[in-house]
Amino acid sequence: MRALPPPDLLRPGQAPPAPSKSSLTSFLNRLQPTPETVVLLLAVFIGSSTGMGIVTFHYLIHLIHTLMLEDVMGIISPAGPWTLACIPALGGAVVGLMRWHRPDFGPGISALIAATQGRRELLPLRPVPKMVAASVSLGTGASLGPEGPSVEIGANLGMLLGVQGSQ
């Protein structure tokens, strides 16, 4: 009976095995897409993902707004018109509890821009808690608009894809 060398050791003159590639990488290597095509496909993917995230964000705002101003106000409104001020206070309390439970919601837009330019280390991204907190805030009557959080949703999704692509 002949002894076999361990499978992880190479014999003299033997080349190391090629690193395993994902099926997507193998598929793209066979297609040989131009860099412009790859950028276009990534832009379509990021734009579509951002659009779906923003639609979800607007749906959450509408859902919370309906829940608070129709359902909760219907219950507490017999106490008087002053109870309308309780809805934004309740929203602020919910967002405050979210911030207390998890103080770091991830980087803002300026930090994301600095990270893309290489001037700052990228902090962990947390787009979902940010989106929920902004939805609660706007749905309960905050005097802000949905544009800023919408931009952050897109920036976070783009950065998530960029971080995953560089690893």
Z-matrix of the N, CA and C atoms (Angstrom, degrees):
N
C 1 1.431
C 2 1.526 1 108.11
N 3 1.348 2 116.04 1 133.46
C 4 1.456 3 121.96 2 -175.85
C 5 1.533 4 110.05 3 -99.68
N 6 1.328 5 116.95 4 135.60
C 7 1.465 6 121.53 5 179.67
C 8 1.524 7 108.95 6 -79.00
N 9 1.330 8 116.39 7 134.31
C 10 1.467 9 122.08 8 178.01
C 11 1.520 10 109.33 9 -99.01
N 12 1.365 11 117.02 10 143.01
C 13 1.468 12 118.75 11 177.37
C 14 1.537 13 109.39 12 -70.30
N 15 1.306 14 115.64 13 154.57
C 16 1.471 15 118.17 14 176.50
C 17 1.538 16 109.38 15 -57.40
N 18 1.317 17 118.27 16 144.81
C 19 1.456 18 120.63 17 -175.24
C 20 1.520 19 114.31 18 -66.36
N 21 1.344 20 118.95 19 -22.08
C 22 1.454 21 120.10 20 -177.75
C 23 1.537 22 112.65 21 -87.41
N 24 1.306 23 119.41 22 -4.35
C 25 1.457 24 121.78 23 177.55
C 26 1.519 25 109.91 24 -96.32
N 27 1.329 26 116.10 25 141.77
C 28 1.458 27 120.97 26 -179.65
C 29 1.524 28 109.89 27 -95.78
N 30 1.299 29 116.22 28 144.21
C 31 1.466 30 121.05 29 173.36
C 32 1.518 31 108.56 30 -80.47
N 33 1.319 32 117.58 31 158.15
C 34 1.466 33 119.36 32 178.25
C 35 1.529 34 110.08 33 -59.06
N 36 1.334 35 115.22 34 131.03
C 37 1.459 36 121.34 35 178.64
C 38 1.522 37 113.74 36 85.37
N 39 1.333 38 117.06 37 -3.51
C 40 1.462 39 119.92 38 -178.84
C 41 1.527 40 108.91 39 -88.59
N 42 1.337 41 116.33 40 135.34
C 43 1.463 42 121.37 41 179.53
C 44 1.530 43 109.35 42 -79.98
N 45 1.324 44 116.86 43 145.96
C 46 1.462 45 119.09 44 177.30
C 47 1.528 46 110.03 45 -67.80
N 48 1.332 47 117.35 46 151.36
C 49 1.454 48 119.05 47 179.28
C 50 1.525 49 110.66 48 -66.64
N 51 1.319 50 115.76 49 148.70
C 52 1.473 51 120.75 50 179.01
C 53 1.517 52 108.86 51 -68.22
N 54 1.348 53 116.48 52 143.29
C 55 1.462 54 118.34 53 178.44
C 56 1.526 55 109.56 54 -63.70
N 57 1.323 56 115.18 55 144.05
C 58 1.460 57 118.33 56 -178.97
C 59 1.518 58 109.57 57 -71.19
N 60 1.315 59 115.98 58 138.77
C 61 1.456 60 122.19 59 -179.12
C 62 1.513 61 107.96 60 -110.68
N 63 1.312 62 114.42 61 152.25
C 64 1.456 63 117.92 62 176.53
C 65 1.525 64 109.30 63 -72.08
N 66 1.304 65 115.73 64 162.33
C 67 1.462 66 119.72 65 -179.24
C 68 1.524 67 110.71 66 -65.67
N 69 1.345 68 117.53 67 -32.92
C 70 1.458 69 120.12 68 177.82
C 71 1.521 70 110.69 69 -66.01
N 72 1.330 71 117.11 70 -43.29
C 73 1.465 72 120.47 71 178.30
C 74 1.520 73 110.79 72 -62.73
N 75 1.308 74 117.28 73 -43.41
C 76 1.464 75 120.51 74 178.60
C 77 1.522 76 110.97 75 -62.48
N 78 1.334 77 116.29 76 -41.83
C 79 1.467 78 120.65 77 179.62
C 80 1.524 79 110.74 78 -63.67
N 81 1.341 80 117.08 79 -44.60
C 82 1.465 81 120.11 80 -179.76
C 83 1.520 82 111.61 81 -67.44
N 84 1.349 83 117.13 82 -35.64
C 85 1.463 84 119.41 83 177.73
C 86 1.528 85 111.26 84 -65.43
N 87 1.310 86 117.74 85 -34.75
C 88 1.462 87 120.06 86 177.50
C 89 1.522 88 111.48 87 -70.75
N 90 1.329 89 117.42 88 -33.37
C 91 1.463 90 120.32 89 -179.60
C 92 1.525 91 112.43 90 -75.30
N 93 1.323 92 116.77 91 -29.30
C 94 1.460 93 122.89 92 -177.00
C 95 1.541 94 111.64 93 55.38
N 96 1.352 95 117.74 94 57.44
C 97 1.466 96 118.69 95 -179.69
C 98 1.523 97 110.80 96 -72.12
N 99 1.310 98 115.50 97 150.78
C 100 1.464 99 120.20 98 176.07
C 101 1.521 100 108.76 99 -74.09
N 102 1.320 101 117.98 100 158.46
C 103 1.471 102 119.57 101 178.03
C 104 1.530 103 112.46 102 -58.51
N 105 1.325 104 117.02 103 -33.94
C 106 1.458 105 120.07 104 178.71
C 107 1.523 106 111.11 105 -64.76
N 108 1.328 107 116.72 106 -37.88
C 109 1.463 108 120.59 107 179.13
C 110 1.519 109 110.43 108 -66.99
N 111 1.324 110 116.85 109 -41.10
C 112 1.465 111 120.44 110 178.96
C 113 1.522 112 109.91 111 -63.37
N 114 1.328 113 117.52 112 -44.05
C 115 1.465 114 120.86 113 179.44
C 116 1.524 115 110.22 114 -63.43
N 117 1.330 116 116.90 115 -41.03
C 118 1.458 117 120.20 116 178.65
C 119 1.527 118 111.30 117 -63.27
N 120 1.325 119 117.76 118 -44.05
C 121 1.459 120 120.73 119 178.96
C 122 1.531 121 111.33 120 -64.85
N 123 1.331 122 117.06 121 -40.16
C 124 1.465 123 119.93 122 177.05
C 125 1.527 124 111.28 123 -64.79
N 126 1.334 125 116.71 124 -39.32
C 127 1.462 126 120.11 125 178.44
C 128 1.521 127 111.12 126 -64.02
N 129 1.324 128 116.88 127 -41.06
C 130 1.471 129 120.36 128 177.71
C 131 1.529 130 109.81 129 -64.16
N 132 1.326 131 117.21 130 -43.40
C 133 1.462 132 120.61 131 -179.57
C 134 1.528 133 111.31 132 -64.60
N 135 1.335 134 117.19 133 -47.15
C 136 1.468 135 120.77 134 -179.47
C 137 1.524 136 110.47 135 -65.45
N 138 1.326 137 117.09 136 -41.66
C 139 1.464 138 120.23 137 178.82
C 140 1.515 139 111.96 138 -64.04
N 141 1.321 140 117.13 139 -42.43
C 142 1.468 141 120.43 140 178.86
C 143 1.524 142 110.80 141 -65.94
N 144 1.325 143 116.84 142 -42.86
C 145 1.470 144 120.40 143 178.89
C 146 1.522 145 111.01 144 -64.23
N 147 1.317 146 116.34 145 -41.30
C 148 1.460 147 120.19 146 178.22
C 149 1.523 148 110.56 147 -64.00
N 150 1.324 149 116.47 148 -42.94
C 151 1.464 150 120.08 149 178.19
C 152 1.515 151 112.18 150 -59.91
N 153 1.327 152 116.15 151 -43.39
C 154 1.468 153 119.20 152 178.14
C 155 1.530 154 111.22 153 -66.23
N 156 1.337 155 116.83 154 -38.20
C 157 1.465 156 120.09 155 177.16
C 158 1.514 157 112.00 156 -64.67
N 159 1.333 158 117.45 157 -38.95
C 160 1.466 159 120.80 158 -179.09
C 161 1.527 160 110.74 159 -72.19
N 162 1.329 161 117.35 160 -38.20
C 163 1.466 162 119.55 161 175.93
C 164 1.529 163 109.73 162 -62.45
N 165 1.329 164 117.14 163 -42.43
C 166 1.468 165 121.00 164 176.72
C 167 1.528 166 110.61 165 -62.08
N 168 1.324 167 116.62 166 -41.08
C 169 1.459 168 122.46 167 178.75
C 170 1.533 169 110.61 168 -61.06
N 171 1.324 170 117.49 169 -47.41
C 172 1.466 171 120.97 170 179.47
C 173 1.535 172 111.09 171 -65.91
N 174 1.328 173 116.53 172 -36.40
C 175 1.464 174 120.00 173 176.45
C 176 1.530 175 110.47 174 -63.41
N 177 1.323 176 117.26 175 -42.50
C 178 1.469 177 120.63 176 177.55
C 179 1.526 178 111.69 177 -62.68
N 180 1.330 179 116.58 178 -41.12
C 181 1.470 180 119.72 179 177.87
C 182 1.524 181 109.69 180 -60.00
N 183 1.332 182 116.70 181 -47.25
C 184 1.461 183 120.85 182 -178.66
C 185 1.534 184 110.48 183 -64.26
N 186 1.315 185 117.53 184 -42.21
C 187 1.461 186 121.87 185 -179.83
C 188 1.533 187 111.51 186 -61.75
N 189 1.319 188 116.61 187 -46.36
C 190 1.464 189 121.07 188 -179.42
C 191 1.528 190 110.12 189 -68.17
N 192 1.328 191 116.44 190 -39.94
C 193 1.463 192 120.79 191 178.34
C 194 1.536 193 110.44 192 -61.01
N 195 1.330 194 116.18 193 -46.14
C 196 1.465 195 120.64 194 178.53
C 197 1.523 196 111.12 195 -63.43
N 198 1.319 197 116.50 196 -44.90
C 199 1.464 198 120.82 197 -179.68
C 200 1.522 199 111.27 198 -60.60
N 201 1.314 200 116.45 199 -45.86
C 202 1.467 201 119.88 200 -174.30
C 203 1.530 202 112.42 201 -77.62
N 204 1.327 203 117.37 202 -49.50
C 205 1.465 204 118.62 203 -172.53
C 206 1.516 205 113.46 204 -83.36
N 207 1.312 206 118.99 205 -16.78
C 208 1.460 207 119.14 206 176.50
C 209 1.520 208 110.90 207 -104.14
N 210 1.310 209 117.53 208 -51.48
C 211 1.463 210 120.01 209 -174.45
C 212 1.528 211 112.13 210 -77.65
N 213 1.324 212 117.03 211 -55.10
C 214 1.475 213 119.78 212 -177.25
C 215 1.528 214 110.14 213 -68.16
N 216 1.327 215 118.25 214 -42.04
C 217 1.464 216 120.47 215 178.68
C 218 1.515 217 111.14 216 -65.08
N 219 1.325 218 118.09 217 -32.57
C 220 1.461 219 120.45 218 176.57
C 221 1.514 220 112.04 219 -63.58
N 222 1.313 221 116.12 220 -30.65
C 223 1.467 222 120.28 221 -179.75
C 224 1.529 223 111.49 222 -80.53
N 225 1.344 224 117.48 223 -42.44
C 226 1.466 225 119.34 224 -173.12
C 227 1.528 226 114.03 225 -96.56
N 228 1.327 227 119.10 226 -7.62
C 229 1.462 228 120.57 227 -175.86
C 230 1.530 229 114.47 228 -66.34
N 231 1.328 230 121.59 229 -27.42
C 232 1.472 231 118.22 230 176.78
C 233 1.530 232 113.43 231 -60.38
N 234 1.312 233 118.18 232 -18.05
C 235 1.470 234 120.32 233 179.35
C 236 1.526 235 112.10 234 -74.30
N 237 1.311 236 117.56 235 -13.51
C 238 1.458 237 120.13 236 177.58
C 239 1.519 238 111.92 237 133.15
N 240 1.337 239 116.49 238 166.74
C 241 1.470 240 120.11 239 -177.55
C 242 1.531 241 113.91 240 -69.27
N 243 1.313 242 116.68 241 -19.70
C 244 1.470 243 119.46 242 -179.93
C 245 1.530 244 112.06 243 -65.28
N 246 1.338 245 117.20 244 -18.31
C 247 1.470 246 120.57 245 -177.82
C 248 1.530 247 112.40 246 -67.33
N 249 1.331 248 116.84 247 -16.73
C 250 1.478 249 119.37 248 177.05
C 251 1.528 250 110.84 249 -61.74
N 252 1.311 251 117.69 250 -28.75
C 253 1.475 252 120.92 251 177.66
C 254 1.523 253 112.11 252 -71.44
N 255 1.323 254 117.00 253 -15.30
C 256 1.470 255 120.10 254 -180.00
C 257 1.529 256 112.10 255 -72.52
N 258 1.327 257 117.12 256 -27.08
C 259 1.473 258 120.16 257 -176.32
C 260 1.531 259 111.10 258 -66.17
N 261 1.358 260 120.75 259 -52.68
C 262 1.469 261 118.53 260 176.25
C 263 1.531 262 112.86 261 -62.77
N 264 1.333 263 117.24 262 -32.66
C 265 1.470 264 119.53 263 177.47
C 266 1.520 265 110.50 264 -66.14
N 267 1.333 266 116.72 265 -39.58
C 268 1.459 267 120.48 266 177.33
C 269 1.533 268 110.68 267 -64.75
N 270 1.332 269 116.80 268 -41.76
C 271 1.473 270 120.41 269 176.91
C 272 1.516 271 111.63 270 -62.56
N 273 1.337 272 116.54 271 -41.98
C 274 1.458 273 120.11 272 177.31
C 275 1.512 274 112.13 273 -63.86
N 276 1.329 275 116.53 274 -36.42
C 277 1.467 276 120.38 275 178.15
C 278 1.531 277 110.88 276 -67.01
N 279 1.333 278 116.72 277 -40.53
C 280 1.467 279 120.00 278 178.97
C 281 1.527 280 110.25 279 -64.26
N 282 1.340 281 117.21 280 -46.11
C 283 1.467 282 120.30 281 178.94
C 284 1.528 283 110.01 282 -65.25
N 285 1.324 284 117.54 283 -38.34
C 286 1.470 285 120.69 284 176.40
C 287 1.519 286 112.33 285 -61.55
N 288 1.335 287 116.78 286 -41.04
C 289 1.462 288 119.89 287 176.80
C 290 1.529 289 111.29 288 -66.39
N 291 1.321 290 116.81 289 -37.36
C 292 1.467 291 119.50 290 176.46
C 293 1.524 292 110.38 291 -63.02
N 294 1.336 293 116.91 292 -42.42
C 295 1.467 294 120.58 293 179.43
C 296 1.528 295 111.26 294 -69.51
N 297 1.306 296 117.74 295 -33.52
C 298 1.456 297 121.16 296 178.02
C 299 1.521 298 110.30 297 -69.70
N 300 1.330 299 116.38 298 -41.03
C 301 1.465 300 120.31 299 179.84
C 302 1.528 301 111.34 300 -69.20
N 303 1.312 302 117.40 301 -40.51
C 304 1.461 303 122.31 302 179.19
C 305 1.523 304 107.09 303 -134.47
N 306 1.328 305 118.10 304 91.90
C 307 1.461 306 120.95 305 -173.87
C 308 1.526 307 114.00 306 -64.07
N 309 1.325 308 117.66 307 -26.57
C 310 1.463 309 120.03 308 -176.25
C 311 1.522 310 109.42 309 -105.33
N 312 1.329 311 115.71 310 108.78
C 313 1.459 312 120.28 311 176.99
C 314 1.519 313 111.17 312 -89.98
N 315 1.303 314 117.83 313 9.30
C 316 1.464 315 120.63 314 -179.64
C 317 1.517 316 110.69 315 97.79
N 318 1.317 317 116.26 316 178.89
C 319 1.457 318 120.80 317 -175.19
C 320 1.524 319 112.60 318 -73.75
N 321 1.333 320 114.06 319 153.58
C 322 1.457 321 120.70 320 173.67
C 323 1.519 322 110.19 321 -89.14
N 324 1.321 323 116.16 322 -173.30
C 325 1.463 324 120.97 323 -176.72
C 326 1.530 325 111.32 324 -63.29
N 327 1.325 326 118.04 325 -42.80
C 328 1.471 327 119.19 326 -178.53
C 329 1.527 328 111.10 327 -64.25
N 330 1.327 329 117.36 328 -37.60
C 331 1.463 330 120.21 329 177.71
C 332 1.529 331 111.21 330 -68.96
N 333 1.333 332 117.84 331 -35.61
C 334 1.464 333 120.87 332 177.16
C 335 1.527 334 111.12 333 -65.98
N 336 1.319 335 116.62 334 -41.04
C 337 1.467 336 120.42 335 178.07
C 338 1.522 337 110.06 336 -64.49
N 339 1.335 338 117.04 337 -44.76
C 340 1.467 339 120.57 338 178.78
C 341 1.523 340 110.96 339 -62.30
N 342 1.339 341 117.85 340 -35.47
C 343 1.469 342 120.58 341 179.49
C 344 1.520 343 110.80 342 -68.88
N 345 1.335 344 117.84 343 -37.10
C 346 1.467 345 119.11 344 178.91
C 347 1.517 346 111.86 345 -69.62
N 348 1.319 347 116.71 346 -27.43
C 349 1.462 348 120.41 347 178.26
C 350 1.523 349 112.32 348 -87.48
N 351 1.318 350 117.08 349 -0.81
C 352 1.461 351 121.19 350 177.10
C 353 1.512 352 114.52 351 79.32
N 354 1.326 353 118.33 352 10.79
C 355 1.460 354 121.03 353 -178.42
C 356 1.515 355 112.95 354 -89.41
N 357 1.332 356 116.58 355 -7.71
C 358 1.460 357 119.09 356 -175.98
C 359 1.516 358 109.26 357 -149.32
N 360 1.321 359 115.48 358 147.18
C 361 1.463 360 121.23 359 176.38
C 362 1.519 361 108.50 360 -72.52
N 363 1.321 362 116.48 361 138.33
C 364 1.456 363 120.93 362 -178.85
C 365 1.525 364 110.08 363 -79.30
N 366 1.321 365 115.30 364 123.48
C 367 1.460 366 121.25 365 176.42
C 368 1.525 367 108.93 366 -79.41
N 369 1.318 368 118.57 367 162.48
C 370 1.465 369 119.81 368 177.44
C 371 1.532 370 110.83 369 -59.02
N 372 1.322 371 115.73 370 136.16
C 373 1.455 372 120.90 371 -179.26
C 374 1.521 373 109.98 372 -88.08
N 375 1.314 374 115.88 373 138.06
C 376 1.463 375 121.79 374 178.50
C 377 1.527 376 109.11 375 -136.67
N 378 1.338 377 118.05 376 72.30
C 379 1.460 378 119.04 377 -175.74
C 380 1.522 379 113.99 378 -71.38
N 381 1.325 380 118.91 379 -30.29
C 382 1.472 381 120.34 380 -175.70
C 383 1.537 382 111.71 381 -70.18
N 384 1.348 383 120.65 382 -48.62
C 385 1.471 384 118.07 383 177.84
C 386 1.536 385 112.33 384 -61.80
N 387 1.326 386 116.44 385 -34.51
C 388 1.461 387 119.36 386 177.24
C 389 1.524 388 110.47 387 -63.84
N 390 1.331 389 115.99 388 -43.48
C 391 1.456 390 120.78 389 -178.69
C 392 1.530 391 110.59 390 -64.94
N 393 1.326 392 117.86 391 -41.46
C 394 1.465 393 121.25 392 -179.96
C 395 1.527 394 110.07 393 -67.27
N 396 1.325 395 117.78 394 -42.93
C 397 1.468 396 120.47 395 179.55
C 398 1.522 397 111.03 396 -63.69
N 399 1.319 398 117.50 397 -42.27
C 400 1.466 399 120.43 398 178.13
C 401 1.524 400 110.68 399 -66.71
N 402 1.324 401 117.90 400 -36.52
C 403 1.466 402 121.14 401 177.94
C 404 1.521 403 111.34 402 -64.70
N 405 1.333 404 116.76 403 -43.71
C 406 1.464 405 120.63 404 178.11
C 407 1.523 406 109.63 405 -63.50
N 408 1.314 407 116.49 406 -44.03
C 409 1.461 408 120.63 407 -178.75
C 410 1.528 409 111.31 408 -62.26
N 411 1.328 410 116.64 409 -49.35
C 412 1.462 411 120.21 410 -178.80
C 413 1.526 412 112.20 411 -72.33
N 414 1.312 413 117.30 412 -35.70
C 415 1.460 414 120.77 413 -179.18
C 416 1.510 415 113.63 414 -70.31
N 417 1.317 416 117.55 415 -22.75
C 418 1.461 417 120.13 416 179.12
C 419 1.521 418 112.60 417 -98.37
N 420 1.323 419 116.80 418 7.13
C 421 1.458 420 118.98 419 170.78
C 422 1.508 421 117.09 420 109.59
N 423 1.303 422 119.62 421 16.49
C 424 1.467 423 119.96 422 176.51
C 425 1.522 424 109.09 423 -63.45
N 426 1.316 425 116.26 424 142.61
C 427 1.458 426 120.57 425 -175.61
C 428 1.524 427 111.36 426 -87.96
N 429 1.297 428 116.21 427 48.38
C 430 1.452 429 122.39 428 177.36
C 431 1.522 430 107.50 429 -118.49
N 432 1.306 431 116.69 430 179.62
C 433 1.456 432 120.36 431 176.21
C 434 1.514 433 111.26 432 -116.77
N 435 1.323 434 116.97 433 167.21
C 436 1.465 435 120.32 434 -178.53
C 437 1.526 436 113.49 435 -83.58
N 438 1.325 437 118.17 436 0.90
C 439 1.469 438 120.30 437 -174.27
C 440 1.520 439 112.83 438 -68.13
N 441 1.327 440 117.38 439 -45.58
C 442 1.465 441 120.47 440 -179.21
C 443 1.522 442 112.94 441 -61.68
N 444 1.347 443 118.11 442 -51.21
C 445 1.461 444 118.42 443 176.83
C 446 1.536 445 112.74 444 -62.05
N 447 1.325 446 117.21 445 -32.07
C 448 1.469 447 119.56 446 177.95
C 449 1.522 448 110.99 447 -64.21
N 450 1.319 449 116.29 448 -40.81
C 451 1.467 450 120.61 449 177.45
C 452 1.525 451 109.84 450 -64.65
N 453 1.324 452 116.89 451 -41.38
C 454 1.463 453 119.81 452 179.42
C 455 1.527 454 112.17 453 -66.02
N 456 1.325 455 117.49 454 -34.98
C 457 1.464 456 120.41 455 176.37
C 458 1.522 457 109.55 456 -60.23
N 459 1.333 458 116.80 457 -48.52
C 460 1.468 459 120.45 458 179.25
C 461 1.517 460 112.67 459 -64.04
N 462 1.328 461 116.76 460 -41.62
C 463 1.463 462 120.30 461 -179.78
C 464 1.522 463 110.81 462 -65.12
N 465 1.326 464 117.17 463 -42.07
C 466 1.461 465 120.04 464 179.04
C 467 1.516 466 111.64 465 -65.49
N 468 1.328 467 117.90 466 -41.24
C 469 1.460 468 119.92 467 178.25
C 470 1.529 469 111.03 468 -64.49
N 471 1.316 470 117.12 469 -41.50
C 472 1.458 471 120.41 470 177.17
C 473 1.519 472 112.48 471 -63.71
N 474 1.338 473 116.37 472 -41.43
C 475 1.460 474 120.16 473 178.61
C 476 1.528 475 111.15 474 -68.20
N 477 1.342 476 117.09 475 -37.79
C 478 1.472 477 119.70 476 176.54
C 479 1.515 478 110.36 477 -59.94
N 480 1.317 479 117.37 478 -43.42
C 481 1.445 480 120.66 479 178.74
C 482 1.524 481 111.03 480 -66.87
N 483 1.333 482 116.48 481 -38.86
C 484 1.459 483 120.14 482 178.48
C 485 1.505 484 112.95 483 -65.98
N 486 1.320 485 117.17 484 -39.05
C 487 1.471 486 121.50 485 179.07
C 488 1.514 487 109.39 486 -67.90
N 489 1.347 488 117.85 487 -42.95
C 490 1.451 489 121.07 488 -179.94
C 491 1.530 490 110.89 489 -66.76
N 492 1.328 491 116.84 490 -35.82
C 493 1.464 492 119.83 491 -179.65
C 494 1.525 493 113.48 492 -71.35
N 495 1.351 494 116.64 493 -27.50
C 496 1.463 495 119.07 494 -178.11
C 497 1.524 496 112.62 495 -84.92
N 498 1.324 497 117.44 496 -11.58
C 499 1.479 498 119.64 497 -177.72
C 500 1.496 499 111.56 498 -88.65
